[in-house]
Amino acid sequence: MVKEAYDGPILEIDKLSISFFTRLREIPAVMDFSASVMPGEALGLVGESGCGKSTVALGVMQDLGKNGRVVGGSIKFKGRDMGEMSDEALRDIRGSEIAMIYQEPMASLNPAMKIGKQLMEVPMIHAGMGEKEAYDRALQVVTDVKLPDPKRILNAFPHQLSGGQQQRIVIAMALMSEPSLLILDEPTTALDVTVEAAVVELVKDLGKKYGTSMLFISHNLGLVLETCDRICVMYSGEAVERGSIEDVFDEMRHPYTQALFRSIPLPGADKNARPLIAIPGNFPLPHERPPGCNFGPRCDYFEKGRCDLTDIPMAAIKGNDRHHSRCLKFDEIDWDAPLDLADVKTKGEVGDVVLKIDKLKKYYEVAANAMFGGASTKVVKANEELTFEARESETLAIVGESGCGKSTFAKVLMGLETATEGQILLDGENIGNVAIEERTTKNVADVQMVFQNPFDTLNPSMTVGRQIIRALEIFKVGRNESERKKRMLELLDLVKLPREFASRMPRQLSGGQKQRVGIARAFAGDARIVVADEPVSALDVSVQAAVTDLLMEIQREQKTTLLFISHDLSIVRYLSDRVMVMYLGHVVELGSTDQVFSPPYHPYTEALLSAVPIADTRVKKKHIVLEGDIPSAMNPPSGCPFQTRCRWKSEVPGGLCEKEVPPIRMVADGHQLKCHLSEAKLAEMEPVIEIGVAAE
């Protein structure tokens, strides 16, 4: 099947409005939205959750469900109005001409069907291809998406692949019929940063190879910078700014775009001298939008009697007919004005050692054939000899990919698991072998946790105030109910939530507000150590800024030790004092933030830094893509745990990397590496991230 070339816009969306109809009312989800995608072009669609990005994508797929309808405007694909197509014509286009990649790969794969069969279905149904030809095509595409041993993969079931491999299969499936338009809806949110870098690289290469146009939906501005040619910023159902990447990143002309950029930590930003600025207020619900400009109530430049009178149209920016903004004042605002900084925060003095981890090991025994039991067992080495310490008022970041042992360590520290060997000393007392039910109330209150997903950690049938009071009862804080109630209200003040939230149920709160309740609960017993396990990864960038700033502020007031578990190195750089990099249960690098972010690096840290998407056109990055997946902790490689993926391995003579685990060595005061590279080779390392160099 040969598709004829088309030289007009592949996708043309003109003044599109989409509403959802409930029994009570019509809810406008997208209003007056226009965008176009040219052949071979990638358009990034960015904005906070709920702004209508995915609704636009579902509108393009004509898949709005029973209660969604296009109520105005048009969507044209290769010049044909999709709203006027028959169901049969739409079926022909979906999957063959337009393909969509969803956020969660397992939702797109049939768990009971081998990968090869799932891939072969696409051309056999859409192009009437024979079985042999379809198999060859599947083999070709699986090779294109850089999966190892393609024949074995085609013969595997989805559950036998890692998350990154599953996502590549979904991309392969979308490419099977060489679509003209590929819609990617947050395709890397669930993936590690190194896997994300490889998938993004792959999508870019395949876009070039197949000449596919792309609509890339994301809330990650750095990712859009690396993958797209043009960008459209959405807020509350409307496009508020459109233009090329350079236009929008370097010469933004909408207050919301500016506010988004101010809430992202960029390289070199100092958390005390230049804190992130969160966007004030909350995102409006669709039926509570303000009159006039939707962003008005949260905008620094709002003018009463002007910005709130009528609907505001998109306007072209003088001198650039492809750059548009939905703001009445864009040519009056001084976009280069320096920020009015809040008070410069002073960092609390780092105090004495509170927590000391000494040669901690955590092994699990599992049945070698876990499905059918059996006598033989295998050992999973989740943590291998962790040794480090954390001080009062210090933020220690723990970084690494999924499966490196970060969360296992957190569980042992919390008492949810006990250590196999070694010690965890809290104020000199070993708590590593004491399960949580045997710990004293003070020990439990001293070490608390803020979890990744705020939705799963609150009891849906209990008010916010009651949940905090419950924690106070457990920690034996307050002599009676009235004292506890007073303390609960103080905790709401501490996390900057209105006191009337005490009577609200969790379902009435946004994600960022729920995370604040989780933080209030963690600090209910005056926690000395708080383990924050990816506390902002489920939140929008503007909410991330508010939550990270809140954690820093509480730390300054309470002198808390913060163990911040994350794979987002831009946030780690912004808020941590020291960084510990883990790989397959080992600590491969440990040092102050400045030491870890500048050479010499452990080769794994170098690859992690290269993988971080940075939303700044002035940053130049060294390009390192890690090959292969992280090995299984049940069957780790011999020698250095990282040797199977290391680009420096050939620099070490005698195959030492494959034979021996490297010793820990000090490369500077307080900076340690676990690596066989010679001093001379380490000295040759160049910076991965350079600021102020125009990116090529």
Secondary structure, DSSP 8 states (H G I E B T S, - for coil): -------S-SEEEEEEEEEEE-SS-EEEEEEEEEEEE-TT-EEEEE--TTSSHHHHHHHHTT--TTTEEEEEEEEEETTEEGGGS-HHHHHHHBTTTEEEE-S-GGGTS-TTS-HHHHHHHHHHHHS---HHHHHHHHHHHHHHTT-SSHHHHHTS-GGGS-HHHHHHHHHHHHHTT--SEEEEESTTTTS-HHHHHHHHHHHHHHHHHHT-EEEEEES-HHHHHHH-SEEEEEETTEEEEEEEHHHHHHS--SHHHHHHHHTS--TT--TTTS-----SS----GGG--SS-TTGGG-TT--TTTTTSS----EEETTEEEEEE--TTTTTS-TT---------------SEEEEEEEEEEEEEEEEETTTEEEEEEEEEEEEEEEEEEETT-EEEEE--TTSSHHHHHHHHHTSS--SEEEEEETTEE-TT--GGGS-HHHHHHEEEE-S-TTTSS-TTS-HHHHHHHHHHHTT-SSSHHHHHHHHHHHHHHTT--GGGGG--GGGS-HHHHHHHHHHHHTTT--SEEEEESTTTTS-HHHHHHHHHHHHHHHHHHT-EEEEEES-HHHHHHH-SEEEEEETTEEEEEEEHHHHTSSS--HHHHHHHHH-----TT-EE------S----TTS--SSSTTGGG-TTGGGSGGGHHHHS---EEEEETTEEEE----HHHHHH---SEESSS---
